């Protein structure tokens, strides 16, 4: 952090403050839009990166929130400019929003770089918009505040509390087993998502916004506020006021993001039993910040930090309950012995100061360190001859009997191959079988879709089976549950060992030992791969082609090779 800025040292001064022909054009075009010279001259220009769209239900309130941020910016003496960016609605974008996370990161960086911007408020929340916008902002390194979308209200159906994702999978299994009919299913459609906002379970959205908050990039505790709560509107204006002061202070992501701040994020992640997707995103974000972070770090923290947030899919409650129980600040206060309290935040106070005195109002929702949720860790990193570079499992969301299990593989080369036989009640499968999906990783998906919670065959559903060991190089929604091993790296599509597995091979997982293996020698795996070839994913043109040529593997964070690193791009020339 450098000294306090003056109007002449603002980045935007290069556009608006110069006495030349080009600056004349910049000022005259601002006047063309109805602004006065005193609106923008000598004032911090604040970008509001808005991921709103008509097809993003999680961000439906962002059109309003952007105006509330503007109100705060004007109040603090800044000049707000709203810049739309890729919306990335998890429910609608196919094959997966993960395909476009890096696209959004690049867009945010270039929007900020190419315009007269001094500071930025990022509006995000739905899964990939949090890491995507933050990655771009880290690389640009202007004063930044992240405004989280907030969780939606609790779902409801016939007096039952419903949680997005988690209960969808649960009741779909009941529907496939013939236990509920079409009428009940359609009633649930109207009851499970009752307001704007992100998933109200501990999915990827709730996980990543809480981690952004813990990293110090949000106004402290703001990630817990439900989207429809009036406090969310007030928080938006507060973000607008604070970012103006941050510009004058020159407080940037590089001043906030350190190894210790990422360790804080790991601690909170484990205590929440957060989404497995955090592995991919945090590693990528850390790399942008120049902080070394590996899967081994995740596992080390998983072994020492218990699960304290009793929130679905690993627990019983929803994010609205979490907020009323005290929210993220209360959880952080419980975790205080494990946190680096001196780390900086965008609020201008330390993390420790931000949660000091925060109370837990429901000790069943936010547990104490001596009363955790069960005995299993939030996540576990497994390695072995199936995943030399690692893979991830969420033990807290799995049937305990599958935490140490061996069984015969039932292998599917593609998702379509799997879908074609799931309804076949003559399928040769038992509850001990290990379902394996290949070619669903970063290149093979493409984009590593959320296919990792493989469906349980109808034959077994009707027999009452609700969990099985499932392995893939795909991801799964943070709202999902079950004994699902994910992110197998290297992926099968590029010739990873997973590609060599055939139906009938014996596959073993031991979570306590952190191992995953197939009963084949290294020589046999190598021999099988000699005659193997991947399905065609060679796109002839466009973004998909670029993606396939430059994407990193899951354990590396799935960033593009040309976007990694901390080197800053030069400022654009103005002529």
Buried (B, 14 or more C-beta within 10 A) or exposed (E): EEEEBEEEEBBBBBBBBBEEEEBEEBBEEBEEEEBEEEBBBBBBBBBBBBBBBEEBBBBBBBBBBBBBBBBBBBEBEBBBBBBBBBBBBBBEBEBBBBBBBBBBBBBBBBBBBEBBBBBBBBBBBBBBBBBBBBBBBBBBBBBBBBBBBBBBBBBBBEEEBBBBBBBBBBBBBBBBBEEBEEEBEEEBEEBBBBBBBBBBBBBBBBBBBBBBBBBBBBBBBBBBBBBBBEBBBEBBBBBBBBBBBBBBBBBBBBBBBBBBBBBBBBBBBBBBBBBBBBBBBBBBBBBBBBBEBBBEBBBBBBEEBBBBBBBBBBBEBBBBBBBBBBBBBBBBBBBBEBBBBEBBBBBEEBBBBBBBEBEBEBEBBBBEBEEBBBEBBBBBBBBBBBBBBBBBBBBBBBBBEBBEBBBBBBBBBBBEBBEEBBEEEEBEBBBEBBBBBBBBBBBBBBBBBBBBBBBBBBBBBEEEBBBBBBBBBBBBBBBBBBBBBBBBBBBBBBBBBBBBBEEEBEBBBBBEEBBBBBEBEEEEBEEBBEEEEBBEBEBEEEEBEBBBEBBBBBBBBBBBEEBBEEEEEEEEEEE
